[in-house]
Amino acid sequence: QKEIREKYNLPKNYLFYPAMYLPHKNHRTLLDAFKILKDKKKLDLKIVFCGNDIGYLKNIKSYAKNLNIRNDINFLNFVEDDHLPYLYYDSSILIMPSLIGPTNIPPWEAFKMQKPVIYSDLPGIKDVLKDAVLYIDPMSPDDIAESIEKIFNDKELQKRLIKNGTISDGMIPKVETCI
């Protein structure tokens, strides 16, 4: 764990968003929400992004710089599969403000690592993730900021979301074998 923390220069408290750098992944709205938090709430929190870049990362970095939050964001490239669990483990919250879903894998990885999850309220997603995540309007920086603050400060909410995301609590339905 220490080796991975040092390799990726991980901060103490961070939101984790593992997603390719693409417009529909909605990094910009998350940055707008983070700006609200930094200006008004003074939370001791950073963001760690990781994913492949096919040309959009430069825009996101420039946007963060214009918001004057660039130093609070750790932009990683693609992270090796063996290292990824450590980034989840060290994180405070997994956040997924993506505009497309519900077929994303990161919530399931966060559940496995017992991390609270914030996820976009997309059509059909509540049928899948039920009450294991805190849902957000992915187009509302205010809603995203409020949800981050709520989870970050409410230990009981964190515990409830983690509990609701565990497999033993029925998150994944049993599948009968067909013969």
N, C-alpha and C positions, 0 to 999 in steps of 0.2 A: 504494500500500500504506500509506504513512504517513497519508494522508488518511483511509482507512478505519479504521486503528488508532485515530486520534484521534476520529473520528466515533462509534465504538462503544466507546471507552474500553477497548480490548482489553489484557489483562494479558500479561506476557511468556510465561509457560508456562500453557497451559490445555487442559483437556478440552473438546471441542466436542460438543454434543448438539443438532442441529437437528431439532426435533420439536414438533408442536402440544402445547400444555399440556392434556393429557388424562390421566385416571387410568391407562389401559392403556399409556401411554408410560413409566410407571414412574419418573418423576422422583424420587419420595420414596425409593425404595430406593437410587438413585444418591446422593442426599443423605446417607442413612445410611452408605453406603460412604465417601463423602468425609469425613464426620465421623470415621470410624475412621482414615483417612489423616491428617487434621489433628491428631488427638489422639496417635496412636501413632507415626506415621512422619515427621512434620514435613517433608513434601515441599513444595517451593516450587511450588505448583500451584493453579490456580483452575479454575472451570467457567464456560463461556459457553453459555447456552441461547438458542435463538431459535425463534420459531414463533408461530402465531396463538393467541390466547386466546379461549375461548368461556365463560369463567367459572371456570376452575380455577386460574389463575395466582395469585390471591390466597391460596389454600390452600397452594400450594407455597412462596410467599414467607414466609408465616407459619411454615410448618414449618422452613424454613431459619433463620429468626430464632430459633425455639425451640431449634434445635440449636447456636445460636451460631456459625453459619458464613455468615450472610447477607452479610457484607462480602467473602466469597470467591467469591460467585456474581454473575455478570453476566446479568441477565434481560433479553433483548432481545425486542422484538416481532417481527413478520414482517419479514424482511430482504429487500430488493430482490434480484432474481435477479442483477443486475450486481455486487452487493456480496458475495454468498455465496461465490464462489471465494476471496476474500481472507480470509474467516473460516476456511475450511479451511486455506489456505496458512499462516496465522499459528499455527494450533493445533499442539499437541504430539501429540494423540491424538484420533481420533473415537471416541466411545463411544455404543453403541446398546443400552441395556438394555430395550428395548421387549418387551412381552409378546405381541405379534402380529407376524408376518412370514411368509415371508421376502421380501416384495415391496417392501422399502424401498429407496429410491434413494441415500440418503447413503453407504453403503459404496462404491458405484461412484464417487461424486464424490470420496470420500477416496482411492480407488485412483488416480484421475486426478491428484490433487494430491500423490501419493506420501506419504500419511500412514498410520501404523499404525492398525488398527481393532480395537476390542473389540466383540463382538456377542453377543447372547443365543443360547444353545444351544437353538434351537427345532426342532420336528420339521421335517425337510426342508431346513433351512438349510445343512447341511454338503454336500448335493448341489449347492447353488448356489455358496456361497462357499469351499468346500473348505478349503485350508490357508492362505488369505489373511488370516484373522482369528484373534484369540485369543478363544475361546468362553468365556462365563461362564454361571453359573446366575443368571438375572435376578432371582430371589427371595432371593439370598444376598448381603447387604451385605459379608460377609467375603470371599467369592469375588470380588466386583467390586473391592473394595479391593486384594486381593492381585494381581489381574490388572493393575490400573492401576499399582501399584508395580513390578510385574515389567516391563512395557513401558517405563515411565518410566526405569528404571534400567539396562535391558539393551539396549545399542545394537545388538548382534548380532541380537537378537530383532526389534527395530524394522526393521533392514535386511531380514531374512528375510521378514517380513510384507509390507513394501513391495514387495519383489521378487515375492513370490507373488501380489500383487494387480495386477501389471501385465498388460496385455492381451497383450504379446509373449510372456509365459510361459504362454499357453494358458488364461488365466482365462475368456475368453469363447470358446465354441466357434464354429468357422466355420459359416456357414449357406450351403448351396448354393442357388443360384437355380433355381427351377422354371420350365420353359418349357412 
